[in-house]
Amino acid sequence: MYITQTDPSPVSGINTVANPTQGNGNCYNLAGQRVSPAAKGLYIVNGRKVVVR
């Protein structure tokens, strides 16, 4: 097995980290109820799974 790099640009690190629970997006629990993510748990924010620790 050979691994080759197809993109000639160098790999860069993560510059910023966004907190998806502090936006204008709706936040839902796994039952589909709209909630505010104040507690620890698993939420759906803007169609993505978010874990609040």
DSSP file (Angstrom, degrees, kcal/mol; ACC not computed):
  #  RESIDUE AA STRUCTURE BP1 BP2  ACC     N-H-->O    O-->H-N    N-H-->O    O-->H-N    TCO  KAPPA ALPHA  PHI   PSI    X-CA   Y-CA   Z-CA
    1    1 A M              0   0    0      0, 0.0     2,-0.4     0, 0.0     0, 0.0   0.000 360.0 360.0 360.0 132.7    0.0    0.0    0.0
    2    2 A Y        -     0   0    0      2,-0.0     2,-0.5     0, 0.0     0, 0.0  -0.946 360.0-154.3-117.5 137.4    1.3    3.4   -1.0
    3    3 A I        +     0   0    0     -2,-0.4     2,-0.3     2,-0.0     0, 0.0  -0.953  17.7 179.1-111.7 124.8    0.1    6.7    0.5
    4    4 A T        -     0   0    0     -2,-0.5     2,-0.6     0, 0.0    -2,-0.0  -0.915  29.0-122.5-124.1 152.9    0.6    9.8   -1.6
    5    5 A Q        -     0   0    0     -2,-0.3    -2,-0.0     1,-0.1     0, 0.0  -0.837  21.7-175.8 -94.9 122.3   -0.4   13.4   -1.0
    6    6 A T        +     0   0    0     -2,-0.6    -1,-0.1     1,-0.1     0, 0.0   0.745  68.4  67.7 -90.0 -24.1   -2.7   14.7   -3.7
    7    7 A D        -     0   0    0      1,-0.1    -1,-0.1     2,-0.1     0, 0.0  -0.862  67.8-156.8 -98.5 121.5   -2.9   18.3   -2.5
    8    8 A P        +     0   0    0      0, 0.0    -1,-0.1     0, 0.0    -3,-0.0   0.656  65.0  98.4 -73.8 -13.1    0.4   20.2   -2.8
    9    9 A S  S    S-     0   0    0      1,-0.1    -2,-0.1     3,-0.0     3,-0.1  -0.471  82.9-106.9 -74.7 146.4   -0.4   22.7   -0.1
   10   10 A P        -     0   0    0      0, 0.0     2,-0.3     0, 0.0    -1,-0.1  -0.330  34.7-103.3 -71.0 154.6    1.0   22.0    3.4
   11   11 A V        -     0   0    0     -2,-0.0     2,-0.3     1,-0.0     0, 0.0  -0.606  40.3-161.9 -78.2 133.8   -1.2   20.8    6.1
   12   12 A S        -     0   0    0     -2,-0.3     3,-0.1     1,-0.1     2,-0.0  -0.755  13.0-116.2-115.3 164.5   -2.1   23.5    8.6
   13   13 A G        -     0   0    0     -2,-0.3     2,-0.5     1,-0.1    -1,-0.1  -0.129  44.8 -73.9 -86.3-174.7   -3.4   23.3   12.2
   14   14 A I        -     0   0    0      1,-0.2    -1,-0.1    -2,-0.0     3,-0.1  -0.738  41.0-173.1 -85.1 124.8   -6.7   24.5   13.6
   15   15 A N        +     0   0    0     -2,-0.5     2,-0.3     1,-0.2    -1,-0.2   0.909  65.8  10.2 -86.1 -46.3   -6.7   28.3   13.9
   16   16 A T        -     0   0    0      2,-0.0     2,-0.5     0, 0.0    -1,-0.2  -0.937  60.3-144.5-134.2 156.1   -9.9   29.0   15.8
   17   17 A V        -     0   0    0     -2,-0.3     2,-0.3    -3,-0.1    -3,-0.0  -0.985  17.5-152.0-122.0 122.3  -12.5   26.9   17.6
   18   18 A A        -     0   0    0     -2,-0.5     3,-0.1     2,-0.0    -2,-0.0  -0.698  11.2-136.3 -93.7 144.9  -16.1   27.9   17.4
   19   19 A N    >   -     0   0    0     -2,-0.3     3,-1.7     1,-0.1    -2,-0.0  -0.867  15.2-166.7 -98.8 103.5  -18.7   27.1   20.1
   20   20 A P  G >  S+     0   0    0      0, 0.0     3,-0.5     0, 0.0     5,-0.2   0.639  80.8  66.5 -69.8 -12.5  -21.8   26.0   18.1
   21   21 A T  G 3  S+     0   0    0      1,-0.2     6,-0.0    -3,-0.1    31,-0.0   0.552  94.1  60.8 -84.1  -6.0  -24.0   26.2   21.2
   22   22 A Q  G <  S+     0   0    0     -3,-1.7    -1,-0.2     2,-0.0     2,-0.2  -0.278  89.1  88.1-113.6  47.0  -23.7   30.0   21.3
   23   23 A G  S <  S-     0   0    0     -3,-0.5    -2,-0.0     2,-0.2     0, 0.0  -0.485  93.1 -89.3-123.8-164.5  -25.1   31.0   18.0
   24   24 A N  S    S+     0   0    0     -2,-0.2    -3,-0.1     2,-0.1     2,-0.0   0.439  87.7 113.7 -88.9  -0.4  -28.4   31.8   16.4
   25   25 A G  S    S-     0   0    0     -5,-0.2     2,-0.2     1,-0.1    -2,-0.2  -0.302  73.7-105.4 -73.1 155.3  -29.0   28.1   15.6
   26   26 A N        -     0   0    0     10,-0.0    20,-1.3     8,-0.0     2,-0.5  -0.547  29.0-147.9 -79.2 145.6  -31.8   26.1   17.2
   27   27 A C  E     +A   45   0A   0      8,-0.4     8,-2.5    -2,-0.2     2,-0.3  -0.970  18.6 179.0-120.0 127.6  -30.7   23.6   19.8
   28   28 A Y  E     -AB  44  34A   0     16,-2.4    16,-3.0    -2,-0.5     6,-0.2  -0.912  21.9-132.2-126.6 151.2  -32.7   20.3   20.3
   29   29 A N    >   -     0   0    0      4,-2.1     3,-1.8    -2,-0.3    14,-0.1  -0.342  45.4 -89.4 -88.3-178.1  -32.3   17.3   22.6
   30   30 A L  T 3  S+     0   0    0     12,-0.4    13,-0.1     1,-0.3    -1,-0.1   0.660 126.5  60.9 -71.2 -13.7  -32.5   13.8   21.3
   31   31 A A  T 3  S-     0   0    0      2,-0.1    -1,-0.3     0, 0.0     3,-0.1   0.494 119.0-109.2 -86.7  -4.5  -36.3   13.7   21.8
   32   32 A G  S <  S+     0   0    0     -3,-1.8     2,-0.4     1,-0.3    -2,-0.1   0.590  72.5 139.2  89.4  11.8  -36.6   16.6   19.3
   33   33 A Q        -     0   0    0      1,-0.0    -4,-2.1     0, 0.0     2,-0.3  -0.728  58.2-115.8 -91.4 137.3  -37.6   19.2   21.9
   34   34 A R  B     +B   28   0A   0     -2,-0.4     2,-0.3    -6,-0.2    -6,-0.3  -0.579  49.6 160.5 -73.0 128.6  -36.1   22.7   21.6
   35   35 A V        -     0   0    0     -8,-2.5    -8,-0.4    -2,-0.3     8,-0.0  -0.861  43.6-111.7-138.7 169.3  -33.9   23.4   24.6
   36   36 A S        -     0   0    0     -2,-0.3     2,-2.4   -10,-0.1     3,-0.5  -0.942  33.7-125.1-104.2 133.9  -31.1   25.7   25.8
   37   37 A P        +     0   0    0      0, 0.0     4,-0.1     0, 0.0   -16,-0.0  -0.303  65.9 129.8 -79.6  60.1  -27.8   23.8   26.3
   38   38 A A        +     0   0    0     -2,-2.4     2,-0.2     2,-0.1    -3,-0.0   0.773  62.2  56.0 -82.0 -26.4  -27.2   24.8   29.9
   39   39 A A  S    S-     0   0    0     -3,-0.5    13,-0.1     1,-0.1     2,-0.1  -0.587  97.1 -88.5-104.5 165.9  -26.6   21.3   31.2
   40   40 A K  S    S+     0   0    0     -2,-0.2     2,-0.3    13,-0.1    13,-0.2  -0.418  76.4  85.9 -67.0 145.7  -24.2   18.6   30.2
   41   41 A G  E    S- C   0  52A   0     11,-2.1    11,-3.0    -2,-0.1     2,-0.5  -0.952  76.3 -55.9 155.4-171.9  -25.4   16.3   27.5
   42   42 A L  E     + C   0  51A   0     -2,-0.3   -12,-0.4     9,-0.2     2,-0.3  -0.905  52.3 173.2-107.1 127.3  -25.8   15.5   23.8
   43   43 A Y  E     - C   0  50A   0      7,-2.9     7,-3.0    -2,-0.5     2,-0.6  -0.856  32.9-126.9-130.5 162.3  -27.7   18.1   21.7
   44   44 A I  E     +AC  28  49A   0    -16,-3.0   -16,-2.4    -2,-0.3     2,-0.5  -0.967  31.8 177.3-110.3 115.2  -28.5   18.7   18.0
   45   45 A V  E >  S-AC  27  48A   0      3,-2.8     3,-1.6    -2,-0.6   -18,-0.2  -0.981  70.2 -17.3-124.1 120.3  -27.4   22.2   16.9
   46   46 A N  T 3  S-     0   0    0    -20,-1.3    -1,-0.1    -2,-0.5     3,-0.1   0.849 128.7 -53.2  53.9  38.0  -27.8   23.3   13.3
   47   47 A G  T 3  S+     0   0    0      1,-0.2     2,-0.3   -21,-0.2    -1,-0.3   0.561 118.2 107.2  79.2   8.0  -28.2   19.7   12.3
   48   48 A R  E <  S-C   45   0A   0     -3,-1.6    -3,-2.8     2,-0.0     2,-0.4  -0.909  73.7-113.2-120.6 148.0  -25.0   18.6   13.9
   49   49 A K  E     -C   44   0A   0     -2,-0.3     2,-0.4    -5,-0.2    -5,-0.2  -0.646  35.9-172.9 -78.7 131.2  -24.4   16.5   17.1
   50   50 A V  E     -C   43   0A   0     -7,-3.0    -7,-2.9    -2,-0.4     2,-0.6  -0.991  14.0-152.0-129.3 132.2  -22.8   18.5   19.8
   51   51 A V  E     -C   42   0A   0     -2,-0.4     2,-0.6    -9,-0.2    -9,-0.2  -0.923   7.4-160.2-105.2 122.4  -21.5   17.2   23.2
   52   52 A V  E      C   41   0A   0    -11,-3.0   -11,-2.1    -2,-0.6    -2,-0.0  -0.909 360.0 360.0-101.7 120.3  -21.6   19.7   26.1
   53   53 A R              0   0    0     -2,-0.6   -13,-0.1   -13,-0.2    -1,-0.1   0.408 360.0 360.0-104.6 360.0  -19.2   18.6   28.8
